[in-house]
C-alpha cells in the first residue's frame, strides 16, 4: 500500500510545481488548470500589474488521505510591480494547499498564503 501513497505524493508535488510555474510565468490559465476554482479574472488582473514574479515552494510536507491531500510549504515570493519604482521585493511565505483527486489526477481546491 505504500507505493500508491508515494505515487499520489509525487503527483501532488507535480501539481504544486505546476502552480509555482504558472505564477512565475504570470499565466492565469495555467494556474486555473491546476486550481480550477481560482478566480482567473482577478488573478489575470493581479498578474497584469507585475513586471515579473518568482515563487519558490520549498520544504513542502504532503499528507495524502484517500482522495484528498494537504500540502504545507514554506518558501518565498519575489516580484516587481509595473508601476512605481519597479523595485523588486522578496518576502518569505508559507502556503497551505488542500487538494482533491479527480478522474485525471490531482487539483488544488484551496490555497492559503501567509
Residue, then its C-alpha position, 0 to 999 in steps of 0.5 A: x500500500x505504500x507505493x500508491x501513497x508515494x505515487x499520489x505524493x509525487x503527483x501532488x508535488x507535480x501539481x504544486x510545481x505546476x502552480x509555482x510555474x504558472x505564477x512565475x510565468x504570470x499565466x492565469x490559465x495555467x494556474x486555473x488548470x491546476x486550481x480550477x476554482x481560482x478566480x482567473x479574472x482577478x488573478x489575470x488582473x493581479x498578474x497584469x500589474x507585475x513586471x515579473x514574479x518568482x515563487x519558490x515552494x520549498x520544504x513542502x510536507x504532503x499528507x495524502x488521505x484517500x482522495x484528498x491531500x494537504x500540502x504545507x510549504x514554506x518558501x518565498x515570493x519575489x516580484x516587481x510591480x509595473x508601476x512605481x519604482x519597479x523595485x523588486x521585493x522578496x518576502x518569505x511565505x508559507x502556503x497551505x494547499x488542500x487538494x482533491x483527486x479527480x478522474x485525471x489526477x490531482x487539483x488544488x481546491x484551496x490555497x492559503x498564503x501567509 
